[in-house]
């Protein structure tokens, strides 16, 4: 727990309790249980515990004067006088909370003083009275259920927590319905998954569906079936329909039949267009990336699709430069031959001008993205593959965030995947990576869980336990790497279009990311259930940009060189554990050893730059480095790199090989 939260909770608990307690008072330094599971009862409805929220689902009574600390928690409410019961199970040891009338004094629960909100009591109002409320706390232990107390006064006990998993169906609002049809050429399409971001259902024989929806996302979407496509408005696929909030709404979908068992997917990310004068990013994008991407689209046979894995823009420049998501879309639409894009939300695609406590920033900051782009999480199918788009950024303030997939999405994900056969290969598209490399030990790469709370990586991967093959495509790091998480699950972290967010000036300096990979994108090819991928550097032929060979004899020591070592450093940009790297000196094979070290050319490119973000500082270790040691300084060495599909690339290093800006 952050020290500020501990201080606040400690200050709250230091005030004398409002009621007598029948158990030991919880320690003031004890953590809260961040996530709870509520089970054993039906009829609850999940919403946000914030000013003006309805404390009872079938009444207009709104809670006011919520203590700052609890503002933005999730809560489970029910109908007036309903005592739903059930249990709270914490996922970690700590304090759990309920809200109930101050007069209730549930046995075994301690009242948390609630006068810290400008010395006013928390309450809700009926037509003729005001009901004072209290937050009650109890110590809980991971995995051990705590009974939700029965409360006999007008309002029942309301469980609250930062995240709540409610594992029985919430009671739908009978007056809030979305209905419609899914058709292709006027004919109904059966078993199409339809969702509002919380609930899912399937179309029937007539292509009809009905969702009793709370309409909290403001739209309904379909998981486009394999063998079909949807139309697009510009770059935005119309797999979703926006809702206006009426009690009964109609949202129809039209599909087009297509043959896409074989297809190509262009994966781009971290474009970071800002229209900043100092970096000249928009002009460089138009001059370098746009024609390259356009040419590759034109020369790629068969069905072609595209995704951008987040950070299309930079939130801190939206209002300063008048360049945000609409302007990004306009730039992408300028690309000759541009095709629709399946978008993923990144941390820099949130709106910094939302307001409210940090606990509710994520809920507010996403609204602009949803209005301009569309759903921030959804699924679709291409050929025999099921694609899941996740938003794993939890925004907590201007340019501040945590990385994980919050509980509402996890609940939706579980429902979505329940409609997918275990033999179907799954591709997960997300911005922040689940895993990152941190170094090597005894020649083995060390991979660490990358979410803000490492346990949340496990909670997400649990949802994919039944699937035989899962490929995660992530971004955010501006680097290229592959991590074999298990025999079933592999993560591909993809190179950025912008390199170091366009911060390296063009004059003479190589345009690289901090792992030494030239700026570019990745092209994935799918044939049935088979997938292969190829890295593509902007402005270079794909077959001539797969790796770099450095002669460490000629690389200055300041950039990682070792004069007289006769070593060659091989940076294999798109390496994964299925690849092989070989070196031959004068035709005789010499040993190649994987290494963890920085890229020399990036160290040169980033040297002396003022204003370079600390995220792009040189010296970072790289997972795809290899060292070969030759017998002399002037021998010719041939390097051969072969990927898991059997594709090979070779380079011949005539040594001594100069270390220069334009080396390849």
Residue pairs with C-beta under 8 A, 6 or more apart in sequence:
1 9
1 31
1 32
5 32
5 69
6 29
8 68
8 69
9 28
9 32
9 69
10 28
10 29
11 116
12 67
12 69
12 112
12 113
12 116
13 25
13 26
13 28
13 112
13 113
14 28
15 113
15 115
16 113
17 25
17 110
17 111
17 113
18 102
18 111
18 113
18 134
19 105
19 110
19 111
20 105
21 109
21 110
22 107
22 108
23 108
23 110
23 138
23 139
24 139
25 110
26 95
26 110
26 137
26 138
26 139
30 94
30 95
30 139
31 92
31 93
31 94
31 95
32 94
32 95
32 96
32 97
32 161
32 162
33 90
33 91
33 92
33 93
33 94
33 95
33 96
33 140
33 142
33 161
34 91
34 92
34 94
34 161
34 162
34 163
34 453
35 90
35 91
35 92
35 161
35 162
35 163
35 164
35 165
35 407
36 88
36 89
36 90
36 91
36 96
36 140
36 159
36 161
36 163
36 164
36 165
37 88
37 89
37 90
37 91
37 164
37 165
37 166
37 167
38 44
38 76
38 86
38 87
38 88
38 89
38 148
38 159
38 164
38 165
38 166
38 167
39 86
39 87
39 89
39 145
39 166
39 167
39 168
40 85
40 86
40 87
40 145
40 168
41 84
41 85
41 86
41 148
41 168
42 84
42 168
42 169
42 171
43 78
43 79
43 82
43 84
43 170
43 171
44 76
44 77
44 78
44 84
44 86
44 159
44 166
44 168
44 170
44 171
45 57
45 76
45 77
45 78
45 170
45 171
45 214
46 74
46 75
46 76
46 164
46 166
46 170
46 408
47 53
47 54
47 74
47 75
47 77
48 72
48 73
48 74
48 75
48 360
48 363
49 63
49 66
49 70
49 71
49 72
49 73
49 74
49 75
49 99
49 160
50 66
50 71
50 72
50 356
50 357
50 360
51 63
51 64
51 66
51 71
52 62
52 63
52 64
53 62
53 63
53 75
54 60
54 61
54 62
54 63
54 77
55 61
55 62
55 63
55 77
55 99
55 124
55 133
55 155
55 158
56 77
56 78
56 79
56 80
56 124
56 155
57 77
57 78
57 79
57 171
58 79
58 80
59 80
59 126
61 124
61 125
61 126
61 131
62 124
62 125
63 99
63 122
63 123
63 124
63 133
64 122
64 123
64 124
64 125
65 114
65 117
65 118
65 120
65 121
65 122
65 123
66 117
66 122
67 112
67 114
67 116
67 117
67 122
67 135
68 116
68 117
68 357
69 116
70 97
70 135
70 160
71 357
71 359
71 360
72 356
72 357
72 358
72 359
72 360
73 97
73 160
73 161
73 162
73 359
74 160
74 161
74 162
74 163
74 164
74 407
75 99
75 158
75 159
75 160
75 164
76 158
76 159
76 160
76 164
76 166
77 158
78 84
78 156
78 171
80 154
80 155
81 154
81 156
82 156
83 150
83 151
83 152
83 156
83 157
84 148
84 156
85 147
85 148
85 150
86 148
87 145
87 146
87 147
87 148
88 96
88 98
88 140
88 145
88 146
88 148
88 159
89 140
89 143
89 144
89 145
89 146
90 96
90 140
90 141
90 142
90 143
90 144
90 146
91 142
91 455
92 142
92 455
93 140
93 141
93 142
94 139
94 140
95 137
95 138
95 139
95 140
96 137
96 138
96 139
96 140
96 146
96 159
96 161
97 112
97 135
97 136
97 137
97 138
97 159
97 160
97 161
98 106
98 109
98 135
98 136
98 148
98 149
98 157
98 158
98 159
98 160
99 133
99 134
99 135
99 136
99 157
99 158
99 160
100 106
100 133
100 134
100 136
100 149
100 151
100 153
100 155
100 156
100 157
100 158
101 131
101 132
101 133
101 134
101 151
101 153
101 154
101 155
102 111
102 121
102 132
102 133
102 134
103 132
103 153
104 134
104 149
104 151
104 152
104 153
104 157
105 111
106 136
106 149
106 150
106 151
106 157
107 149
108 138
108 149
109 136
109 137
109 138
109 149
110 136
110 137
110 138
111 134
111 135
111 136
111 137
112 134
112 135
112 136
112 137
114 121
114 122
114 133
114 134
114 135
115 121
121 132
121 133
122 132
122 133
122 134
122 135
123 130
123 131
123 132
123 133
124 130
124 131
124 133
124 155
125 131
126 154
131 153
131 154
131 155
133 155
135 160
136 157
138 146
140 146
148 157
148 159
149 157
150 156
150 157
151 157
162 359
163 406
163 407
164 407
165 407
165 410
165 411
166 411
170 214
172 199
172 212
172 213
172 214
173 212
173 213
173 214
174 212
175 247
175 248
176 212
176 213
176 214
176 215
176 247
177 210
177 211
177 212
177 213
177 247
177 248
177 249
178 196
178 210
178 211
178 213
178 215
178 220
178 243
178 249
178 250
178 251
179 208
179 209
179 210
179 211
179 248
179 249
179 250
179 251
180 194
180 208
180 209
180 220
180 241
180 250
180 251
180 252
180 253
181 188
181 203
181 206
181 207
181 208
181 209
181 252
181 253
182 188
182 189
182 192
182 194
182 203
182 207
182 209
182 222
182 252
182 253
182 254
182 255
183 189
183 207
183 252
183 253
183 254
183 255
184 228
184 254
184 255
184 256
184 257
185 256
185 257
187 207
188 203
188 205
188 206
188 207
188 208
189 203
189 207
189 225
189 228
189 255
190 202
190 203
190 204
190 205
190 207
191 202
191 203
191 225
192 202
192 203
192 207
192 209
192 222
192 223
192 225
192 253
192 255
193 200
193 201
193 202
193 222
193 223
193 379
193 416
193 419
194 200
194 201
194 202
194 203
194 209
194 211
194 220
194 221
194 222
194 223
195 201
195 211
195 220
195 221
195 222
195 223
195 378
195 412
195 415
195 416
196 211
196 213
196 214
196 215
196 216
196 217
196 219
196 220
196 221
197 216
197 217
197 219
197 221
197 375
197 377
197 378
197 408
197 412
198 213
198 214
198 216
198 217
198 408
198 411
198 412
199 211
199 212
199 213
199 415
200 412
200 415
200 416
200 418
200 419
201 209
201 210
201 211
202 209
202 419
203 209
211 220
213 220
213 243
215 243
215 245
217 370
217 375
218 242
218 243
218 245
218 370
219 240
219 241
219 242
219 243
219 370
219 374
219 375
220 240
220 241
220 243
220 251
221 239
221 240
221 241
221 374
221 375
221 378
222 230
222 239
222 240
222 253
223 239
223 378
223 379
223 380
223 381
223 386
223 416
223 419
224 230
224 237
224 239
224 255
224 380
224 381
225 255
225 381
226 260
226 261
226 381
226 382
226 383
226 384
226 385
227 257
227 258
227 259
227 260
227 261
227 383
228 255
228 256
228 257
228 258
229 255
229 256
229 258
229 260
230 237
230 238
230 239
230 253
230 254
230 255
230 256
231 237
231 238
231 254
231 256
232 238
232 340
234 329
234 333
234 340
235 329
235 332
235 333
235 338
235 339
235 340
235 341
236 329
236 340
236 341
236 343
236 373
236 374
237 340
237 341
237 342
237 374
237 380
238 253
239 253
239 374
239 378
239 380
240 374
240 375
240 378
241 251
241 252
241 253
243 249
243 251
258 303
259 303
260 303
260 382
260 383
261 383
261 384
261 527
261 528
262 302
262 303
262 383
262 526
262 527
262 528
263 302
263 303
263 304
263 305
263 382
263 383
263 525
263 526
264 300
264 302
264 303
264 304
264 305
264 523
264 524
264 525
264 526
265 304
265 305
265 306
265 307
265 382
265 523
265 524
265 525
265 526
266 293
266 296
266 297
266 304
266 305
266 306
266 307
266 521
266 522
266 523
266 524
267 306
267 307
267 309
267 473
267 494
267 521
267 522
267 523
267 524
268 293
268 306
268 307
268 308
268 309
268 494
268 497
268 521
269 308
269 309
269 310
269 311
269 344
269 346
269 431
269 475
269 476
269 494
269 495
269 496
269 497
269 521
270 309
270 310
270 311
270 346
270 475
270 476
270 478
270 496
270 497
270 498
270 501
271 285
271 289
271 308
271 311
271 312
271 313
271 328
271 496
271 497
271 498
272 281
272 311
272 312
272 313
272 314
272 348
272 496
272 497
272 498
272 501
272 502
273 281
273 282
273 285
273 312
273 313
273 314
273 323
273 327
273 328
273 331
274 281
274 282
274 313
274 314
274 317
274 321
274 323
274 502
275 281
275 282
275 317
275 321
275 322
275 323
275 327
276 317
276 321
276 502
278 611
279 501
279 502
279 503
280 502
280 506
281 498
281 502
282 323
282 331
284 502
284 506
285 331
285 497
286 331
286 334
288 511
288 538
288 539
289 497
289 519
289 538
290 331
290 334
290 335
290 336
291 336
292 536
292 538
292 539
293 335
293 521
294 335
294 336
294 337
294 338
296 523
296 536
297 304
297 337
297 338
297 339
298 336
298 337
300 523
304 339
305 339
305 340
305 342
305 382
306 339
306 340
306 341
306 342
307 341
307 342
307 343
307 344
307 429
307 473
308 341
308 342
308 343
308 344
309 344
309 346
309 429
309 430
309 431
309 473
309 474
309 475
309 494
310 343
310 344
310 345
310 346
310 347
310 348
310 349
310 393
310 430
310 431
310 475
310 476
311 346
311 347
311 348
311 349
311 431
311 475
311 476
312 325
312 328
312 343
312 346
312 349
313 323
313 324
313 325
313 327
313 328
313 348
313 349
314 348
314 501
315 347
315 348
315 349
315 350
315 351
315 352
315 398
315 399
316 348
316 352
316 398
316 399
317 323
318 324
318 351
318 352
319 352
319 353
324 368
324 372
325 349
325 368
325 369
325 372
325 373
326 372
329 372
329 373
332 338
332 341
342 380
342 387
342 389
342 429
343 373
343 374
343 389
344 389
344 390
344 391
344 429
344 430
344 431
344 475
345 366
345 369
345 373
345 376
345 377
345 391
345 393
345 431
346 393
346 431
346 475
346 476
347 393
347 395
347 399
347 401
347 431
347 432
347 476
348 399
349 369
349 373
350 361
350 362
350 365
350 366
350 368
350 369
350 393
350 395
350 401
351 364
351 365
351 366
351 367
351 368
351 369
352 365
352 398
352 399
354 361
354 364
354 365
354 367
355 364
356 364
358 396
358 397
358 400
359 396
361 395
361 396
361 397
362 393
362 394
362 395
362 396
362 401
362 406
365 395
366 376
366 391
366 395
369 376
370 376
375 389
376 391
377 389
377 390
377 391
377 409
377 412
377 413
378 389
379 386
379 387
379 388
379 389
379 416
380 387
380 389
381 387
382 526
383 526
383 528
384 424
384 425
384 526
384 528
384 529
385 424
385 425
385 426
385 427
385 526
385 529
385 531
386 420
386 424
386 425
386 426
386 427
387 426
387 427
387 428
387 429
388 413
388 416
388 417
388 426
388 427
388 428
388 429
389 429
389 430
390 405
390 409
390 413
390 428
390 429
390 430
390 460
391 405
391 409
391 430
391 431
392 403
392 404
392 405
392 430
392 431
392 432
392 451
392 460
393 401
393 402
393 403
393 431
393 432
394 401
394 402
394 403
394 404
394 406
394 452
395 401
396 402
402 451
402 452
402 453
403 432
403 450
403 451
403 452
404 451
404 452
404 453
404 456
404 457
404 460
405 413
405 430
405 456
405 459
405 460
410 459
410 460
410 463
413 460
413 463
414 463
417 426
417 463
417 464
417 466
417 467
420 426
420 467
422 466
422 467
422 468
423 468
424 467
425 467
425 468
425 469
425 470
425 471
425 529
425 531
426 464
426 467
426 469
426 470
426 471
427 470
427 471
427 472
427 473
427 531
428 464
428 470
428 471
428 472
428 473
429 473
430 472
430 473
430 474
430 475
431 474
431 475
431 476
432 450
432 451
432 474
432 475
432 476
433 450
433 472
433 474
433 475
433 476
433 477
433 483
433 491
433 493
434 449
434 450
434 451
434 457
434 460
434 461
434 472
434 474
434 485
434 491
435 447
435 448
435 449
435 450
435 457
435 483
435 485
435 491
436 447
436 448
436 450
436 477
436 483
436 493
437 445
437 446
437 447
437 448
437 481
437 483
437 621
437 623
438 446
438 447
438 448
438 621
439 445
439 446
439 596
439 621
440 446
440 594
440 595
440 596
443 593
443 594
445 594
445 596
445 623
447 483
447 485
448 454
449 457
449 458
450 457
451 457
451 460
461 485
461 489
464 470
464 488
464 489
467 488
468 488
469 488
469 529
470 488
470 489
470 490
471 489
471 490
471 491
471 492
471 531
472 485
472 489
472 490
472 491
472 492
473 491
473 492
473 494
473 524
474 491
474 492
474 493
474 494
475 493
475 494
475 496
476 493
477 493
478 495
478 496
478 498
478 499
478 500
478 501
478 513
478 514
478 615
478 616
479 493
479 495
479 496
479 513
479 514
479 515
479 517
479 622
480 493
480 494
480 495
480 513
480 515
480 517
480 535
480 573
480 574
480 624
481 493
481 515
481 623
481 624
482 490
482 491
482 492
482 493
482 574
482 575
482 576
482 577
483 490
483 491
483 493
484 490
484 576
484 577
485 491
490 576
492 522
492 533
492 576
494 521
494 522
495 513
495 517
495 519
495 520
495 521
495 522
495 535
495 573
496 513
496 519
497 519
497 520
497 521
497 538
498 519
499 511
499 512
499 513
499 518
499 519
500 512
500 513
500 514
500 606
500 612
500 613
500 616
501 613
501 616
503 609
503 611
503 612
503 613
503 616
504 510
504 511
504 512
504 605
504 606
504 609
504 612
505 609
508 661
509 604
509 605
509 661
510 518
510 601
510 602
510 604
510 605
510 661
510 662
511 518
511 519
511 538
511 605
512 518
512 519
512 599
512 601
512 602
512 605
513 519
513 602
514 599
514 602
514 606
514 616
514 617
514 618
514 620
515 571
515 573
515 599
515 602
515 620
515 622
515 623
515 624
516 548
516 571
516 573
516 599
516 600
516 601
516 602
516 622
517 535
517 537
517 571
517 573
518 537
518 538
518 540
518 545
518 573
519 537
519 538
520 535
520 536
520 537
520 538
520 545
521 535
521 536
521 538
522 533
522 534
522 535
522 536
522 574
523 533
523 534
523 535
523 536
523 542
524 531
524 532
524 533
525 531
525 532
525 533
525 534
532 643
532 644
532 645
532 647
533 574
534 542
534 574
534 647
535 542
535 545
535 546
535 573
535 574
536 542
536 545
537 545
543 649
544 664
545 573
545 664
546 572
546 573
546 574
546 641
546 649
547 570
547 571
547 572
547 573
547 639
547 641
547 649
547 651
548 570
548 571
548 573
548 599
548 601
548 663
548 664
549 568
549 569
549 570
549 637
549 639
549 651
549 653
549 657
550 561
550 568
550 569
550 570
550 571
550 600
550 601
550 657
550 659
551 568
551 653
551 655
551 656
551 657
551 659
552 560
552 561
552 562
552 563
552 565
552 567
552 568
552 569
553 561
553 562
553 563
553 564
553 565
553 566
553 567
553 633
553 655
553 656
554 561
554 656
554 657
554 658
554 659
555 561
555 562
555 569
555 600
555 659
556 659
557 563
558 603
559 600
559 601
559 603
559 604
559 659
560 569
560 597
560 598
560 599
560 600
560 603
561 600
561 659
564 633
565 629
566 629
566 630
566 631
566 632
566 633
567 627
567 628
567 629
567 630
568 583
568 627
568 628
568 629
568 630
568 637
568 639
568 653
569 595
569 597
569 600
569 625
569 626
569 627
570 581
570 583
570 592
570 625
570 626
570 627
570 628
570 639
570 641
571 599
571 622
571 624
571 625
572 579
572 581
572 624
572 625
572 626
572 641
573 624
574 624
574 643
575 581
575 623
575 624
575 641
576 643
576 644
578 643
578 644
579 641
579 642
579 643
579 644
580 641
580 642
581 592
581 626
581 639
581 640
581 641
582 589
582 592
582 639
582 640
582 641
582 642
583 589
583 590
583 592
583 628
583 637
583 638
583 639
583 640
584 590
584 637
584 638
584 640
585 630
585 631
585 635
585 636
585 637
586 635
586 636
587 638
590 628
590 629
590 630
590 631
590 637
591 628
591 629
592 626
592 627
592 628
593 626
593 627
593 628
594 625
594 626
594 627
595 625
595 626
595 627
596 621
596 622
596 623
596 625
597 621
597 622
597 625
598 618
598 619
598 620
598 621
598 622
599 622
599 625
600 659
601 659
601 663
602 618
603 618
603 619
604 659
604 661
605 618
605 661
606 612
606 616
606 617
606 618
607 618
628 637
628 639
630 637
630 655
633 655
633 656
634 655
634 656
635 655
636 652
636 653
636 654
636 655
637 652
637 653
637 655
638 650
638 651
638 652
638 653
639 650
639 651
639 652
639 653
640 648
640 649
640 650
641 648
641 649
641 650
642 648
642 649
657 663
